[in-house]
Each structure stands twice: as C-alpha cells, then as structure tokens.
Amino acid sequence: MGMHAGNPSPLDASRQTPGLTVVDIIVEPAETALLRAASEKGCRVQPGRPMMDFQVRGMSEFFDIKRRDRSHG
C-alpha cells in the first residue's frame, strides 16, 4: 500500500503536523509519496535505506562477516 504510483497512502497526510517524524521502511524509491507529503508539511522524515544499511552493518559485525564491494556485480 502506497508503494506504487496511484496506490492510496497508508496514512492520512492531512493529519501530519510539522512536529512529527515520519518513517518509511521502503528502500526504493528513496523518497516515497508518504515521505514527500510529510516533507511538504514540514515534518522530519526518515527514509528506509539508511535504516537497512545500519541493520546490514550490525548483522555483518555480529556474524563477523567481511563485507565485499558489490558495486561491480
């Protein structure tokens, strides 16, 4: 819900106020419609990709996995 163009938003954007922090766990696209609407209202936003990156880093440290450069396939 809310992940593709034309999907309804999972939250009522009219209820967002500038004091809120709006978090979306979706990693692609980086700016979802939910985050865009929240940003336009003056809310702080947290996209999903940085959260995922920290989770992967934490998991690799926990399991003692050396992370390889995957930028070349």
mmCIF file of the N, C-alpha and C atoms, coordinates in Angstrom:
data_MODEL
# 
_entry.id   MODEL 
# 
loop_
_atom_site.group_PDB 
_atom_site.id 
_atom_site.type_symbol 
_atom_site.label_atom_id 
_atom_site.label_alt_id 
_atom_site.label_comp_id 
_atom_site.label_asym_id 
_atom_site.label_entity_id 
_atom_site.label_seq_id 
_atom_site.pdbx_PDB_ins_code 
_atom_site.Cartn_x 
_atom_site.Cartn_y 
_atom_site.Cartn_z 
_atom_site.occupancy 
_atom_site.B_iso_or_equiv 
_atom_site.pdbx_formal_charge 
_atom_site.auth_seq_id 
_atom_site.auth_comp_id 
_atom_site.auth_asym_id 
_atom_site.auth_atom_id 
_atom_site.pdbx_PDB_model_num 
ATOM 1   N N  . MET A 1 1  ? 0.841  -1.178  0.000  1.00 0.00 ? 1  MET A N  1 
ATOM 2   C CA . MET A 1 1  ? 0.000  0.000   0.000  1.00 0.00 ? 1  MET A CA 1 
ATOM 3   C C  . MET A 1 1  ? 0.883  1.236   0.000  1.00 0.00 ? 1  MET A C  1 
ATOM 4   N N  . GLY A 1 2  ? 0.706  2.080   -0.989 1.00 0.00 ? 2  GLY A N  1 
ATOM 5   C CA . GLY A 1 2  ? 1.478  3.295   -1.077 1.00 0.00 ? 2  GLY A CA 1 
ATOM 6   C C  . GLY A 1 2  ? 2.848  3.119   -1.710 1.00 0.00 ? 2  GLY A C  1 
ATOM 7   N N  . MET A 1 3  ? 3.168  1.933   -2.200 1.00 0.00 ? 3  MET A N  1 
ATOM 8   C CA . MET A 1 3  ? 4.496  1.689   -2.769 1.00 0.00 ? 3  MET A CA 1 
ATOM 9   C C  . MET A 1 3  ? 4.580  2.003   -4.255 1.00 0.00 ? 3  MET A C  1 
ATOM 10  N N  . HIS A 1 4  ? 3.459  2.040   -4.934 1.00 0.00 ? 4  HIS A N  1 
ATOM 11  C CA . HIS A 1 4  ? 3.458  2.272   -6.368 1.00 0.00 ? 4  HIS A CA 1 
ATOM 12  C C  . HIS A 1 4  ? 2.606  3.495   -6.693 1.00 0.00 ? 4  HIS A C  1 
ATOM 13  N N  . ALA A 1 5  ? 2.938  4.150   -7.793 1.00 0.00 ? 5  ALA A N  1 
ATOM 14  C CA . ALA A 1 5  ? 2.168  5.325   -8.216 1.00 0.00 ? 5  ALA A CA 1 
ATOM 15  C C  . ALA A 1 5  ? 0.693  4.954   -8.312 1.00 0.00 ? 5  ALA A C  1 
ATOM 16  N N  . GLY A 1 6  ? -0.142 5.783   -7.761 1.00 0.00 ? 6  GLY A N  1 
ATOM 17  C CA . GLY A 1 6  ? -1.574 5.545   -7.812 1.00 0.00 ? 6  GLY A CA 1 
ATOM 18  C C  . GLY A 1 6  ? -2.119 4.786   -6.609 1.00 0.00 ? 6  GLY A C  1 
ATOM 19  N N  . ASN A 1 7  ? -1.239 4.159   -5.808 1.00 0.00 ? 7  ASN A N  1 
ATOM 20  C CA . ASN A 1 7  ? -1.702 3.474   -4.595 1.00 0.00 ? 7  ASN A CA 1 
ATOM 21  C C  . ASN A 1 7  ? -2.149 4.503   -3.567 1.00 0.00 ? 7  ASN A C  1 
ATOM 22  N N  . PRO A 1 8  ? -3.135 4.167   -2.762 1.00 0.00 ? 8  PRO A N  1 
ATOM 23  C CA . PRO A 1 8  ? -3.509 5.080   -1.684 1.00 0.00 ? 8  PRO A CA 1 
ATOM 24  C C  . PRO A 1 8  ? -2.410 5.116   -0.626 1.00 0.00 ? 8  PRO A C  1 
ATOM 25  N N  . SER A 1 9  ? -2.295 6.241   0.049  1.00 0.00 ? 9  SER A N  1 
ATOM 26  C CA . SER A 1 9  ? -1.310 6.373   1.122  1.00 0.00 ? 9  SER A CA 1 
ATOM 27  C C  . SER A 1 9  ? -1.753 5.557   2.337  1.00 0.00 ? 9  SER A C  1 
ATOM 28  N N  . PRO A 1 10 ? -0.807 4.965   3.058  1.00 0.00 ? 10 PRO A N  1 
ATOM 29  C CA . PRO A 1 10 ? -1.177 4.213   4.255  1.00 0.00 ? 10 PRO A CA 1 
ATOM 30  C C  . PRO A 1 10 ? -1.623 5.114   5.409  1.00 0.00 ? 10 PRO A C  1 
ATOM 31  N N  . LEU A 1 11 ? -1.309 6.413   5.320  1.00 0.00 ? 11 LEU A N  1 
ATOM 32  C CA . LEU A 1 11 ? -1.686 7.362   6.366  1.00 0.00 ? 11 LEU A CA 1 
ATOM 33  C C  . LEU A 1 11 ? -2.389 8.561   5.757  1.00 0.00 ? 11 LEU A C  1 
ATOM 34  N N  . ASP A 1 12 ? -3.206 9.193   6.545  1.00 0.00 ? 12 ASP A N  1 
ATOM 35  C CA . ASP A 1 12 ? -3.908 10.404  6.130  1.00 0.00 ? 12 ASP A CA 1 
ATOM 36  C C  . ASP A 1 12 ? -2.951 11.589  6.275  1.00 0.00 ? 12 ASP A C  1 
ATOM 37  N N  . ALA A 1 13 ? -2.415 12.068  5.153  1.00 0.00 ? 13 ALA A N  1 
ATOM 38  C CA . ALA A 1 13 ? -1.425 13.151  5.173  1.00 0.00 ? 13 ALA A CA 1 
ATOM 39  C C  . ALA A 1 13 ? -1.982 14.437  5.779  1.00 0.00 ? 13 ALA A C  1 
ATOM 40  N N  . SER A 1 14 ? -3.276 14.615  5.766  1.00 0.00 ? 14 SER A N  1 
ATOM 41  C CA . SER A 1 14 ? -3.854 15.843  6.320  1.00 0.00 ? 14 SER A CA 1 
ATOM 42  C C  . SER A 1 14 ? -3.672 15.909  7.839  1.00 0.00 ? 14 SER A C  1 
ATOM 43  N N  . ARG A 1 15 ? -3.348 14.786  8.458  1.00 0.00 ? 15 ARG A N  1 
ATOM 44  C CA . ARG A 1 15 ? -3.162 14.765  9.919  1.00 0.00 ? 15 ARG A CA 1 
ATOM 45  C C  . ARG A 1 15 ? -1.707 14.972  10.326 1.00 0.00 ? 15 ARG A C  1 
ATOM 46  N N  . GLN A 1 16 ? -0.813 15.075  9.349  1.00 0.00 ? 16 GLN A N  1 
ATOM 47  C CA . GLN A 1 16 ? 0.602  15.286  9.653  1.00 0.00 ? 16 GLN A CA 1 
ATOM 48  C C  . GLN A 1 16 ? 0.835  16.740  10.037 1.00 0.00 ? 16 GLN A C  1 
ATOM 49  N N  . THR A 1 17 ? 1.627  16.938  11.078 1.00 0.00 ? 17 THR A N  1 
ATOM 50  C CA . THR A 1 17 ? 1.971  18.284  11.534 1.00 0.00 ? 17 THR A CA 1 
ATOM 51  C C  . THR A 1 17 ? 3.492  18.411  11.594 1.00 0.00 ? 17 THR A C  1 
ATOM 52  N N  . PRO A 1 18 ? 4.016  19.633  11.523 1.00 0.00 ? 18 PRO A N  1 
ATOM 53  C CA . PRO A 1 18 ? 5.460  19.835  11.488 1.00 0.00 ? 18 PRO A CA 1 
ATOM 54  C C  . PRO A 1 18 ? 6.241  19.215  12.653 1.00 0.00 ? 18 PRO A C  1 
ATOM 55  N N  . GLY A 1 19 ? 5.624  18.937  13.762 1.00 0.00 ? 19 GLY A N  1 
ATOM 56  C CA . GLY A 1 19 ? 6.330  18.348  14.900 1.00 0.00 ? 19 GLY A CA 1 
ATOM 57  C C  . GLY A 1 19 ? 6.568  16.857  14.784 1.00 0.00 ? 19 GLY A C  1 
ATOM 58  N N  . LEU A 1 20 ? 6.014  16.231  13.766 1.00 0.00 ? 20 LEU A N  1 
ATOM 59  C CA . LEU A 1 20 ? 6.119  14.772  13.624 1.00 0.00 ? 20 LEU A CA 1 
ATOM 60  C C  . LEU A 1 20 ? 7.409  14.350  12.928 1.00 0.00 ? 20 LEU A C  1 
ATOM 61  N N  . THR A 1 21 ? 7.829  13.129  13.237 1.00 0.00 ? 21 THR A N  1 
ATOM 62  C CA . THR A 1 21 ? 8.854  12.447  12.459 1.00 0.00 ? 21 THR A CA 1 
ATOM 63  C C  . THR A 1 21 ? 8.143  11.303  11.761 1.00 0.00 ? 21 THR A C  1 
ATOM 64  N N  . VAL A 1 22 ? 8.242  11.263  10.439 1.00 0.00 ? 22 VAL A N  1 
ATOM 65  C CA . VAL A 1 22 ? 7.578  10.232  9.653  1.00 0.00 ? 22 VAL A CA 1 
ATOM 66  C C  . VAL A 1 22 ? 8.645  9.300   9.100  1.00 0.00 ? 22 VAL A C  1 
ATOM 67  N N  . VAL A 1 23 ? 8.482  8.008   9.373  1.00 0.00 ? 23 VAL A N  1 
ATOM 68  C CA . VAL A 1 23 ? 9.461  6.987   8.996  1.00 0.00 ? 23 VAL A CA 1 
ATOM 69  C C  . VAL A 1 23 ? 8.817  6.034   7.997  1.00 0.00 ? 23 VAL A C  1 
ATOM 70  N N  . ASP A 1 24 ? 9.559  5.705   6.949  1.00 0.00 ? 24 ASP A N  1 
ATOM 71  C CA . ASP A 1 24 ? 9.090  4.722   5.971  1.00 0.00 ? 24 ASP A CA 1 
ATOM 72  C C  . ASP A 1 24 ? 10.203 3.704   5.772  1.00 0.00 ? 24 ASP A C  1 
ATOM 73  N N  . ILE A 1 25 ? 9.898  2.418   5.892  1.00 0.00 ? 25 ILE A N  1 
ATOM 74  C CA . ILE A 1 25 ? 10.928 1.385   5.780  1.00 0.00 ? 25 ILE A CA 1 
ATOM 75  C C  . ILE A 1 25 ? 11.212 0.974   4.335  1.00 0.00 ? 25 ILE A C  1 
ATOM 76  N N  . ILE A 1 26 ? 10.486 1.536   3.387  1.00 0.00 ? 26 ILE A N  1 
ATOM 77  C CA . ILE A 1 26 ? 10.689 1.215   1.975  1.00 0.00 ? 26 ILE A CA 1 
ATOM 78  C C  . ILE A 1 26 ? 12.051 1.753   1.541  1.00 0.00 ? 26 ILE A C  1 
ATOM 79  N N  . VAL A 1 27 ? 12.845 0.922   0.840  1.00 0.00 ? 27 VAL A N  1 
ATOM 80  C CA . VAL A 1 27 ? 14.176 1.372   0.427  1.00 0.00 ? 27 VAL A CA 1 
ATOM 81  C C  . VAL A 1 27 ? 14.213 1.916   -1.002 1.00 0.00 ? 27 VAL A C  1 
ATOM 82  N N  . GLU A 1 28 ? 13.250 1.554   -1.814 1.00 0.00 ? 28 GLU A N  1 
ATOM 83  C CA . GLU A 1 28 ? 13.218 2.026   -3.204 1.00 0.00 ? 28 GLU A CA 1 
ATOM 84  C C  . GLU A 1 28 ? 11.774 2.286   -3.601 1.00 0.00 ? 28 GLU A C  1 
ATOM 85  N N  . PRO A 1 29 ? 11.396 3.470   -3.909 1.00 0.00 ? 29 PRO A N  1 
ATOM 86  C CA . PRO A 1 29 ? 12.217 4.654   -4.094 1.00 0.00 ? 29 PRO A CA 1 
ATOM 87  C C  . PRO A 1 29 ? 12.651 5.246   -2.753 1.00 0.00 ? 29 PRO A C  1 
ATOM 88  N N  . ALA A 1 30 ? 13.731 6.004   -2.772 1.00 0.00 ? 30 ALA A N  1 
ATOM 89  C CA . ALA A 1 30 ? 14.244 6.607   -1.536 1.00 0.00 ? 30 ALA A CA 1 
ATOM 90  C C  . ALA A 1 30 ? 13.218 7.561   -0.926 1.00 0.00 ? 30 ALA A C  1 
ATOM 91  N N  . GLU A 1 31 ? 12.575 8.348   -1.782 1.00 0.00 ? 31 GLU A N  1 
ATOM 92  C CA . GLU A 1 31 ? 11.528 9.250   -1.296 1.00 0.00 ? 31 GLU A CA 1 
ATOM 93  C C  . GLU A 1 31 ? 10.180 8.709   -1.753 1.00 0.00 ? 31 GLU A C  1 
ATOM 94  N N  . THR A 1 32 ? 9.461  8.127   -0.823 1.00 0.00 ? 32 THR A N  1 
ATOM 95  C CA . THR A 1 32 ? 8.129  7.609   -1.121 1.00 0.00 ? 32 THR A CA 1 
ATOM 96  C C  . THR A 1 32 ? 7.119  8.756   -1.088 1.00 0.00 ? 32 THR A C  1 
ATOM 97  N N  . ALA A 1 33 ? 5.931  8.497   -1.578 1.00 0.00 ? 33 ALA A N  1 
ATOM 98  C CA . ALA A 1 33 ? 4.873  9.513   -1.535 1.00 0.00 ? 33 ALA A CA 1 
ATOM 99  C C  . ALA A 1 33 ? 4.587  9.927   -0.093 1.00 0.00 ? 33 ALA A C  1 
ATOM 100 N N  . LEU A 1 34 ? 4.648  8.972   0.830  1.00 0.00 ? 34 LEU A N  1 
ATOM 101 C CA . LEU A 1 34 ? 4.422  9.272   2.251  1.00 0.00 ? 34 LEU A CA 1 
ATOM 102 C C  . LEU A 1 34 ? 5.468  10.258  2.761  1.00 0.00 ? 34 LEU A C  1 
ATOM 103 N N  . LEU A 1 35 ? 6.742  10.015  2.461  1.00 0.00 ? 35 LEU A N  1 
ATOM 104 C CA . LEU A 1 35 ? 7.800  10.909  2.919  1.00 0.00 ? 35 LEU A CA 1 
ATOM 105 C C  . LEU A 1 35 ? 7.729  12.261  2.225  1.00 0.00 ? 35 LEU A C  1 
ATOM 106 N N  . ARG A 1 36 ? 7.385  12.271  0.961  1.00 0.00 ? 36 ARG A N  1 
ATOM 107 C CA . ARG A 1 36 ? 7.259  13.533  0.215  1.00 0.00 ? 36 ARG A CA 1 
ATOM 108 C C  . ARG A 1 36 ? 6.160  14.397  0.831  1.00 0.00 ? 36 ARG A C  1 
ATOM 109 N N  . ALA A 1 37 ? 5.010  13.782  1.113  1.00 0.00 ? 37 ALA A N  1 
ATOM 110 C CA . ALA A 1 37 ? 3.899  14.532  1.713  1.00 0.00 ? 37 ALA A CA 1 
ATOM 111 C C  . ALA A 1 37 ? 4.285  15.059  3.093  1.00 0.00 ? 37 ALA A C  1 
ATOM 112 N N  . ALA A 1 38 ? 4.977  14.243  3.864  1.00 0.00 ? 38 ALA A N  1 
ATOM 113 C CA . ALA A 1 38 ? 5.404  14.660  5.200  1.00 0.00 ? 38 ALA A CA 1 
ATOM 114 C C  . ALA A 1 38 ? 6.406  15.800  5.119  1.00 0.00 ? 38 ALA A C  1 
ATOM 115 N N  . SER A 1 39 ? 7.330  15.698  4.189  1.00 0.00 ? 39 SER A N  1 
ATOM 116 C CA . SER A 1 39 ? 8.336  16.744  3.990  1.00 0.00 ? 39 SER A CA 1 
ATOM 117 C C  . SER A 1 39 ? 7.674  18.063  3.616  1.00 0.00 ? 39 SER A C  1 
ATOM 118 N N  . GLU A 1 40 ? 6.691  17.993  2.743  1.00 0.00 ? 40 GLU A N  1 
ATOM 119 C CA . GLU A 1 40 ? 5.968  19.197  2.318  1.00 0.00 ? 40 GLU A CA 1 
ATOM 120 C C  . GLU A 1 40 ? 5.227  19.848  3.479  1.00 0.00 ? 40 GLU A C  1 
ATOM 121 N N  . LYS A 1 41 ? 4.842  19.050  4.475  1.00 0.00 ? 41 LYS A N  1 
ATOM 122 C CA . LYS A 1 41 ? 4.147  19.576  5.663  1.00 0.00 ? 41 LYS A CA 1 
ATOM 123 C C  . LYS A 1 41 ? 5.125  20.103  6.707  1.00 0.00 ? 41 LYS A C  1 
ATOM 124 N N  . GLY A 1 42 ? 6.436  19.908  6.463  1.00 0.00 ? 42 GLY A N  1 
ATOM 125 C CA . GLY A 1 42 ? 7.441  20.373  7.417  1.00 0.00 ? 42 GLY A CA 1 
ATOM 126 C C  . GLY A 1 42 ? 7.834  19.341  8.457  1.00 0.00 ? 42 GLY A C  1 
ATOM 127 N N  . CYS A 1 43 ? 7.452  18.090  8.245  1.00 0.00 ? 43 CYS A N  1 
ATOM 128 C CA . CYS A 1 43 ? 7.813  17.021  9.177  1.00 0.00 ? 43 CYS A CA 1 
ATOM 129 C C  . CYS A 1 43 ? 9.263  16.599  8.948  1.00 0.00 ? 43 CYS A C  1 
ATOM 130 N N  . ARG A 1 44 ? 9.880  16.054  9.980  1.00 0.00 ? 44 ARG A N  1 
ATOM 131 C CA . ARG A 1 44 ? 11.165 15.384  9.813  1.00 0.00 ? 44 ARG A CA 1 
ATOM 132 C C  . ARG A 1 44 ? 10.860 14.047  9.173  1.00 0.00 ? 44 ARG A C  1 
ATOM 133 N N  . VAL A 1 45 ? 11.715 13.574  8.275  1.00 0.00 ? 45 VAL A N  1 
ATOM 134 C CA . VAL A 1 45 ? 11.482 12.291  7.610  1.00 0.00 ? 45 VAL A CA 1 
ATOM 135 C C  . VAL A 1 45 ? 12.694 11.386  7.756  1.00 0.00 ? 45 VAL A C  1 
ATOM 136 N N  . GLN A 1 46 ? 12.445 10.096  7.807  1.00 0.00 ? 46 GLN A N  1 
ATOM 137 C CA . GLN A 1 46 ? 13.486 9.076   7.863  1.00 0.00 ? 46 GLN A CA 1 
ATOM 138 C C  . GLN A 1 46 ? 13.195 8.040   6.791  1.00 0.00 ? 46 GLN A C  1 
ATOM 139 N N  . PRO A 1 47 ? 14.008 8.016   5.701  1.00 0.00 ? 47 PRO A N  1 
ATOM 140 C CA . PRO A 1 47 ? 13.803 7.012   4.661  1.00 0.00 ? 47 PRO A CA 1 
ATOM 141 C C  . PRO A 1 47 ? 14.328 5.646   5.083  1.00 0.00 ? 47 PRO A C  1 
ATOM 142 N N  . GLY A 1 48 ? 13.951 4.639   4.333  1.00 0.00 ? 48 GLY A N  1 
ATOM 143 C CA . GLY A 1 48 ? 14.267 3.264   4.691  1.00 0.00 ? 48 GLY A CA 1 
ATOM 144 C C  . GLY A 1 48 ? 15.693 2.822   4.429  1.00 0.00 ? 48 GLY A C  1 
ATOM 145 N N  . ARG A 1 49 ? 16.328 3.342   3.390  1.00 0.00 ? 49 ARG A N  1 
ATOM 146 C CA . ARG A 1 49 ? 17.668 2.855   3.020  1.00 0.00 ? 49 ARG A CA 1 
ATOM 147 C C  . ARG A 1 49 ? 18.701 3.000   4.142  1.00 0.00 ? 49 ARG A C  1 
ATOM 148 N N  . PRO A 1 50 ? 18.810 4.161   4.812  1.00 0.00 ? 50 PRO A N  1 
ATOM 149 C CA . PRO A 1 50 ? 19.784 4.257   5.903  1.00 0.00 ? 50 PRO A CA 1 
ATOM 150 C C  . PRO A 1 50 ? 19.510 3.251   7.030  1.00 0.00 ? 50 PRO A C  1 
ATOM 151 N N  . MET A 1 51 ? 18.237 2.995   7.302  1.00 0.00 ? 51 MET A N  1 
ATOM 152 C CA . MET A 1 51 ? 17.918 2.002   8.333  1.00 0.00 ? 51 MET A CA 1 
ATOM 153 C C  . MET A 1 51 ? 18.412 0.629   7.911  1.00 0.00 ? 51 MET A C  1 
ATOM 154 N N  . MET A 1 52 ? 18.163 0.264   6.659  1.00 0.00 ? 52 MET A N  1 
ATOM 155 C CA . MET A 1 52 ? 18.607 -1.029  6.160  1.00 0.00 ? 52 MET A CA 1 
ATOM 156 C C  . MET A 1 52 ? 20.133 -1.133  6.193  1.00 0.00 ? 52 MET A C  1 
ATOM 157 N N  . ASP A 1 53 ? 20.819 -0.065  5.783  1.00 0.00 ? 53 ASP A N  1 
ATOM 158 C CA . ASP A 1 53 ? 22.277 -0.077  5.784  1.00 0.00 ? 53 ASP A CA 1 
ATOM 159 C C  . ASP A 1 53 ? 22.834 -0.349  7.177  1.00 0.00 ? 53 ASP A C  1 
ATOM 160 N N  . PHE A 1 54 ? 22.268 0.290   8.199  1.00 0.00 ? 54 PHE A N  1 
ATOM 161 C CA . PHE A 1 54 ? 22.738 0.067   9.561  1.00 0.00 ? 54 PHE A CA 1 
ATOM 162 C C  . PHE A 1 54 ? 22.403 -1.342  10.054 1.00 0.00 ? 54 PHE A C  1 
ATOM 163 N N  . GLN A 1 55 ? 21.265 -1.867  9.653  1.00 0.00 ? 55 GLN A N  1 
ATOM 164 C CA . GLN A 1 55 ? 20.917 -3.237  10.028 1.00 0.00 ? 55 GLN A CA 1 
ATOM 165 C C  . GLN A 1 55 ? 21.891 -4.229  9.412  1.00 0.00 ? 55 GLN A C  1 
ATOM 166 N N  . VAL A 1 56 ? 22.216 -4.037  8.128  1.00 0.00 ? 56 VAL A N  1 
ATOM 167 C CA . VAL A 1 56 ? 23.160 -4.934  7.452  1.00 0.00 ? 56 VAL A CA 1 
ATOM 168 C C  . VAL A 1 56 ? 24.531 -4.831  8.115  1.00 0.00 ? 56 VAL A C  1 
ATOM 169 N N  . ARG A 1 57 ? 24.969 -3.623  8.417  1.00 0.00 ? 57 ARG A N  1 
ATOM 170 C CA . ARG A 1 57 ? 26.259 -3.441  9.083  1.00 0.00 ? 57 ARG A CA 1 
ATOM 171 C C  . ARG A 1 57 ? 26.267 -4.149  10.440 1.00 0.00 ? 57 ARG A C  1 
ATOM 172 N N  . GLY A 1 58 ? 25.210 -3.969  11.209 1.00 0.00 ? 58 GLY A N  1 
ATOM 173 C CA . GLY A 1 58 ? 25.123 -4.622  12.515 1.00 0.00 ? 58 GLY A CA 1 
ATOM 174 C C  . GLY A 1 58 ? 25.119 -6.138  12.405 1.00 0.00 ? 58 GLY A C  1 
ATOM 175 N N  . MET A 1 59 ? 24.398 -6.664  11.423 1.00 0.00 ? 59 MET A N  1 
ATOM 176 C CA . MET A 1 59 ? 24.356 -8.116  11.232 1.00 0.00 ? 59 MET A CA 1 
ATOM 177 C C  . MET A 1 59 ? 25.725 -8.642  10.817 1.00 0.00 ? 59 MET A C  1 
ATOM 178 N N  . SER A 1 60 ? 26.412 -7.929  9.918  1.00 0.00 ? 60 SER A N  1 
ATOM 179 C CA . SER A 1 60 ? 27.718 -8.409  9.465  1.00 0.00 ? 60 SER A CA 1 
ATOM 180 C C  . SER A 1 60 ? 28.731 -8.371  10.599 1.00 0.00 ? 60 SER A C  1 
ATOM 181 N N  . GLU A 1 61 ? 28.654 -7.369  11.477 1.00 0.00 ? 61 GLU A N  1 
ATOM 182 C CA . GLU A 1 61 ? 29.543 -7.324  12.637 1.00 0.00 ? 61 GLU A CA 1 
ATOM 183 C C  . GLU A 1 61 ? 29.210 -8.456  13.611 1.00 0.00 ? 61 GLU A C  1 
ATOM 184 N N  . PHE A 1 62 ? 27.940 -8.690  13.846 1.00 0.00 ? 62 PHE A N  1 
ATOM 185 C CA . PHE A 1 62 ? 27.522 -9.743  14.768 1.00 0.00 ? 62 PHE A CA 1 
ATOM 186 C C  . PHE A 1 62 ? 27.992 -11.112 14.294 1.00 0.00 ? 62 PHE A C  1 
ATOM 187 N N  . PHE A 1 63 ? 27.836 -11.369 12.996 1.00 0.00 ? 63 PHE A N  1 
ATOM 188 C CA . PHE A 1 63 ? 28.220 -12.672 12.447 1.00 0.00 ? 63 PHE A CA 1 
ATOM 189 C C  . PHE A 1 63 ? 29.669 -12.689 11.947 1.00 0.00 ? 63 PHE A C  1 
ATOM 190 N N  . ASP A 1 64 ? 30.406 -11.588 12.184 1.00 0.00 ? 64 ASP A N  1 
ATOM 191 C CA . ASP A 1 64 ? 31.811 -11.474 11.795 1.00 0.00 ? 64 ASP A CA 1 
ATOM 192 C C  . ASP A 1 64 ? 32.003 -11.740 10.299 1.00 0.00 ? 64 ASP A C  1 
ATOM 193 N N  . ILE A 1 65 ? 31.173 -11.099 9.490  1.00 0.00 ? 65 ILE A N  1 
ATOM 194 C CA . ILE A 1 65 ? 31.225 -11.244 8.043  1.00 0.00 ? 65 ILE A CA 1 
ATOM 195 C C  . ILE A 1 65 ? 31.929 -10.033 7.458  1.00 0.00 ? 65 ILE A C  1 
ATOM 196 N N  . LYS A 1 66 ? 32.911 -10.259 6.632  1.00 0.00 ? 66 LYS A N  1 
ATOM 197 C CA . LYS A 1 66 ? 33.594 -9.150  5.965  1.00 0.00 ? 66 LYS A CA 1 
ATOM 198 C C  . LYS A 1 66 ? 32.768 -8.746  4.750  1.00 0.00 ? 66 LYS A C  1 
ATOM 199 N N  . ARG A 1 67 ? 32.414 -7.498  4.676  1.00 0.00 ? 67 ARG A N  1 
ATOM 200 C CA . ARG A 1 67 ? 31.577 -7.011  3.595  1.00 0.00 ? 67 ARG A CA 1 
ATOM 201 C C  . ARG A 1 67 ? 32.425 -6.730  2.363  1.00 0.00 ? 67 ARG A C  1 
ATOM 202 N N  . ARG A 1 68 ? 32.041 -7.295  1.254  1.00 0.00 ? 68 ARG A N  1 
ATOM 203 C CA . ARG A 1 68 ? 32.749 -7.084  -0.005 1.00 0.00 ? 68 ARG A CA 1 
ATOM 204 C C  . ARG A 1 68 ? 32.128 -5.921  -0.772 1.00 0.00 ? 68 ARG A C  1 
ATOM 205 N N  . ASP A 1 69 ? 32.953 -5.314  -1.620 1.00 0.00 ? 69 ASP A N  1 
ATOM 206 C CA . ASP A 1 69 ? 32.440 -4.273  -2.505 1.00 0.00 ? 69 ASP A CA 1 
ATOM 207 C C  . ASP A 1 69 ? 31.589 -4.927  -3.568 1.00 0.00 ? 69 ASP A C  1 
ATOM 208 N N  . ARG A 1 70 ? 30.312 -4.603  -3.598 1.00 0.00 ? 70 ARG A N  1 
ATOM 209 C CA . ARG A 1 70 ? 29.387 -5.234  -4.547 1.00 0.00 ? 70 ARG A CA 1 
ATOM 210 C C  . ARG A 1 70 ? 29.000 -4.283  -5.679 1.00 0.00 ? 70 ARG A C  1 
ATOM 211 N N  . SER A 1 71 ? 29.761 -3.216  -5.842 1.00 0.00 ? 71 SER A N  1 
ATOM 212 C CA . SER A 1 71 ? 29.397 -2.244  -6.872 1.00 0.00 ? 71 SER A CA 1 
ATOM 213 C C  . SER A 1 71 ? 29.695 -2.746  -8.288 1.00 0.00 ? 71 SER A C  1 
ATOM 214 N N  . HIS A 1 72 ? 30.424 -3.850  -8.403 1.00 0.00 ? 72 HIS A N  1 
ATOM 215 C CA . HIS A 1 72 ? 30.751 -4.392  -9.720 1.00 0.00 ? 72 HIS A CA 1 
ATOM 216 C C  . HIS A 1 72 ? 30.088 -5.742  -9.973 1.00 0.00 ? 72 HIS A C  1 
ATOM 217 N N  . GLY A 1 73 ? 28.960 -5.998  -9.319 1.00 0.00 ? 73 GLY A N  1 
ATOM 218 C CA . GLY A 1 73 ? 28.217 -7.231  -9.547 1.00 0.00 ? 73 GLY A CA 1 
ATOM 219 C C  . GLY A 1 73 ? 28.583 -8.258  -8.601 1.00 0.00 ? 73 GLY A C  1 
# 
